[in-house]
């Protein structure tokens, strides 16, 4: 078993569906590692598993030589596997009795456990810093895109307004030209009617004179 896999086995087990479950309840008030994730429901199994690997890798890299909290945790798990009792208090006492044979006292045990909590807290700080920096970049990109879209929209609105003004002007010009054409057509009709009337009167007189000439002059 690899060191990383061994570390994971101290804290979690996988159920039949491959879902990671906590191994026991060793509570530390305010512990980063034991606080319930606020977005647990929305976190996918693969995403959670990836972060678990990262956190345990950090613990592995910061592992203290000799018997410390991790070995103490291993002792408790071994006692459970050996069915040496389910009473949590007794398990802790028995595991600590074994630890004392290796010159481990309560203070050093708590110090090493706090060390790993600090390792997790450091990972938490690095994660949040990375997440915030990435969010800032994404936010900045979206803000730039938003500003460009708003600028383009204002230009398009201005162009649309100018185009609408041109359309209004052209519609008025078309209406004016239609009125002019109508008036011009009516004027042409009047002129033609006047011409035809004059033509008819003169032609009638000439035709009348022609008939008179034919009649009167022999």
GISULZI-V788670 format. One record per pair of residues at least 24 apart in sequence whose C-alpha atoms are under 7 Angstrom apart, sorted by the first residue. I is the first residue (numbers start at 1). J is the second residue. If there is no record, write none. Layout:
I | J
I | J
//
This chain:
4 | 56
4 | 57
4 | 60
7 | 56
8 | 56
10 | 73
10 | 74
10 | 77
19 | 45
31 | 117
32 | 120
32 | 121
33 | 120
55 | 120
58 | 119
59 | 116
59 | 119
68 | 109
68 | 112
69 | 109
69 | 112
69 | 113
72 | 99
//
